[in-house]
Amino acid sequence: MAEFTRAEIVRRIATMGSLHLAGSDLAGLDLSGMTLVGADLSYADLTESDLTGAQLAGASLWSVRAVGARFHRANLAGASLGLADLTGADLRDAVLERADLTGARLDRADLTGARLRGAWLDAMQRALAISAPPLRYPDRRQRATTCILHEGHLATLVSLRCGDRLEIHLQTSPDTSARAEIVARLDGEPILSGPEPCAPASEAIRILTFLALAPGRARLVLERGEDGPPVSVELLVVP
């Protein structure tokens, strides 16, 4: 039986902003659709777990046991799956671009429709031959950060890493700020989630927060209706 429930994992993410469950027993757990960007699940037991549609970009699944696990439509871009046991795993339509699958077991795994561009599929012998086993745990020096943008200082291009938060401060009219609805849209790839609810900084400032989900490029447009002209920013998210 899994050590944690889905509700406990959601609370951990909400409290810490990321997930660190290296070596944990998560067998059979329903993690479908969850945002686990940059999570450390190395050496975990994910046997028969359901990660359908989960966001696992940049996550460490190094040496996990994921026999029969379901990764259908999961986003594993840039994830570390070196030495993972994916025997019989469902990886249909999974995004595995730039993922590290060095030495992974894929016996009877279903990779139908999976996106593997740039993925590492080298045999472990080659990695050992160059004395560099691909131990790519999340770099603690590159923890998720918050990028704060003010309306008057929007850069031409803003670069984020998966798991980073984006905070945009918008100026508002005191007469409309309380009732104006701000509509956010992405022109391009689905690289962000949000905006998340956030208390206003003041009567003149509204704050919108977003989470970088997946690698890609898009333009974020914020429509403010009567509260001012729309603002936009070009975003690039990397693993």
MOHU-V420625 format. One record per pair of residues at least 6 apart in sequence whose ideal C-beta (glycine too) atoms are under 6 Angstrom apart, sorted by sequence separation. I is the first residue (numbers start at 0). J is the second residue. D is the distance in whole Angstrom. If there is no record, write none. Layout:
i->I j->J d->D
i->I j->J d->D
This chain:
i->12 j->18 d->6
i->126 j->132 d->5
i->199 j->205 d->6
i->200 j->206 d->5
i->11 j->18 d->6
i->126 j->133 d->6
i->222 j->229 d->5
i->197 j->206 d->5
i->220 j->229 d->6
i->221 j->230 d->5
i->183 j->194 d->5
i->197 j->208 d->5
i->220 j->231 d->5
i->194 j->207 d->4
i->195 j->208 d->5
i->218 j->231 d->5
i->219 j->232 d->5
i->193 j->208 d->6
i->194 j->209 d->6
i->218 j->233 d->5
i->219 j->234 d->6
i->193 j->209 d->4
i->18 j->35 d->6
i->193 j->210 d->6
i->217 j->234 d->6
i->21 j->39 d->5
i->25 j->43 d->5
i->26 j->44 d->5
i->31 j->49 d->5
i->35 j->53 d->6
i->36 j->54 d->5
i->41 j->59 d->5
i->45 j->63 d->5
i->46 j->64 d->6
i->51 j->69 d->5
i->55 j->73 d->6
i->56 j->74 d->5
i->60 j->78 d->6
i->61 j->79 d->5
i->65 j->83 d->6
i->66 j->84 d->6
i->71 j->89 d->5
i->75 j->93 d->6
i->76 j->94 d->5
i->80 j->98 d->6
i->81 j->99 d->5
i->85 j->103 d->6
i->86 j->104 d->5
i->90 j->108 d->6
i->91 j->109 d->5
i->95 j->113 d->6
i->96 j->114 d->5
i->100 j->118 d->6
i->101 j->119 d->5
i->191 j->209 d->4
i->192 j->210 d->5
i->85 j->104 d->6
i->100 j->119 d->6
i->143 j->162 d->4
i->144 j->163 d->5
i->145 j->164 d->4
i->146 j->165 d->5
i->147 j->166 d->5
i->148 j->167 d->5
i->149 j->168 d->5
i->150 j->169 d->5
i->216 j->235 d->5
i->17 j->37 d->6
i->18 j->38 d->4
i->19 j->39 d->5
i->20 j->40 d->6
i->21 j->41 d->5
i->22 j->42 d->4
i->23 j->43 d->5
i->24 j->44 d->5
i->25 j->45 d->5
i->26 j->46 d->4
i->27 j->47 d->5
i->28 j->48 d->5
i->29 j->49 d->5
i->30 j->50 d->5
i->31 j->51 d->4
i->32 j->52 d->5
i->33 j->53 d->5
i->34 j->54 d->5
i->35 j->55 d->5
i->36 j->56 d->5
i->37 j->57 d->5
i->38 j->58 d->5
i->39 j->59 d->5
i->40 j->60 d->5
i->41 j->61 d->4
i->42 j->62 d->5
i->43 j->63 d->5
i->44 j->64 d->5
i->45 j->65 d->4
i->46 j->66 d->5
i->47 j->67 d->5
i->48 j->68 d->5
i->49 j->69 d->5
i->50 j->70 d->5
i->51 j->71 d->5
i->52 j->72 d->5
i->53 j->73 d->5
i->54 j->74 d->5
i->55 j->75 d->5
i->56 j->76 d->5
i->57 j->77 d->5
i->58 j->78 d->5
i->59 j->79 d->5
i->60 j->80 d->5
i->61 j->81 d->5
i->62 j->82 d->4
i->63 j->83 d->5
i->64 j->84 d->5
i->65 j->85 d->5
i->66 j->86 d->5
i->67 j->87 d->5
i->68 j->88 d->5
i->69 j->89 d->4
i->70 j->90 d->5
i->71 j->91 d->5
i->72 j->92 d->5
i->73 j->93 d->5
i->74 j->94 d->5
i->75 j->95 d->5
i->76 j->96 d->5
i->77 j->97 d->5
i->78 j->98 d->5
i->79 j->99 d->5
i->80 j->100 d->5
i->81 j->101 d->5
i->82 j->102 d->5
i->83 j->103 d->5
i->84 j->104 d->5
i->85 j->105 d->5
i->86 j->106 d->5
i->87 j->107 d->5
i->88 j->108 d->5
i->89 j->109 d->5
i->90 j->110 d->5
i->91 j->111 d->5
i->92 j->112 d->4
i->93 j->113 d->5
i->94 j->114 d->5
i->95 j->115 d->5
i->96 j->116 d->5
i->97 j->117 d->4
i->98 j->118 d->5
i->99 j->119 d->5
i->100 j->120 d->5
i->101 j->121 d->5
i->143 j->163 d->5
i->150 j->170 d->5
i->192 j->212 d->5
i->2 j->23 d->5
i->21 j->42 d->6
i->31 j->52 d->6
i->56 j->77 d->6
i->66 j->87 d->6
i->76 j->97 d->6
i->81 j->102 d->6
i->91 j->112 d->6
i->96 j->117 d->5
i->102 j->123 d->3
i->145 j->166 d->6
i->215 j->236 d->6
i->2 j->24 d->5
i->214 j->236 d->5
i->1 j->24 d->6
i->25 j->48 d->6
i->30 j->53 d->6
i->35 j->58 d->6
i->45 j->68 d->5
i->50 j->73 d->5
i->55 j->78 d->5
i->60 j->83 d->6
i->65 j->88 d->6
i->70 j->93 d->5
i->75 j->98 d->5
i->80 j->103 d->5
i->85 j->108 d->5
i->90 j->113 d->5
i->95 j->118 d->5
i->190 j->213 d->5
i->214 j->237 d->6
i->1 j->25 d->5
i->5 j->29 d->6
i->214 j->238 d->5
i->1 j->26 d->6
i->101 j->126 d->5
i->190 j->215 d->4
i->211 j->236 d->5
i->1 j->28 d->4
i->188 j->215 d->3
i->190 j->217 d->5
i->173 j->202 d->5
i->187 j->216 d->6
i->188 j->217 d->5
i->187 j->217 d->3
i->187 j->218 d->6
i->101 j->133 d->5
i->185 j->217 d->5
i->186 j->218 d->4
i->99 j->133 d->5
i->171 j->205 d->5
i->185 j->219 d->6
i->99 j->135 d->6
i->168 j->204 d->5
i->169 j->205 d->5
i->184 j->220 d->5
i->168 j->206 d->6
i->183 j->221 d->5
i->167 j->207 d->5
i->181 j->221 d->6
i->182 j->222 d->4
i->166 j->208 d->5
i->181 j->223 d->5
i->164 j->208 d->6
i->165 j->209 d->4
i->179 j->224 d->6
i->164 j->210 d->6
i->190 j->236 d->4
i->179 j->226 d->4
i->163 j->211 d->5
i->161 j->211 d->6
i->175 j->225 d->6
i->175 j->226 d->5
i->81 j->133 d->5
i->159 j->211 d->4
i->172 j->226 d->6
i->171 j->226 d->5
i->79 j->135 d->4
i->157 j->232 d->6
i->59 j->136 d->5
i->156 j->233 d->5
i->157 j->234 d->5
i->158 j->235 d->5
i->159 j->236 d->5
i->160 j->237 d->6
i->161 j->238 d->6
i->59 j->137 d->5
i->153 j->232 d->5
i->150 j->230 d->6
i->39 j->137 d->6
i->37 j->137 d->6
i->57 j->161 d->4
i->56 j->161 d->4
i->37 j->161 d->6
i->36 j->161 d->5
i->37 j->162 d->4
i->36 j->162 d->4
i->76 j->214 d->5
i->74 j->213 d->5
i->56 j->213 d->5
i->54 j->212 d->5
i->77 j->238 d->3
i->57 j->238 d->5
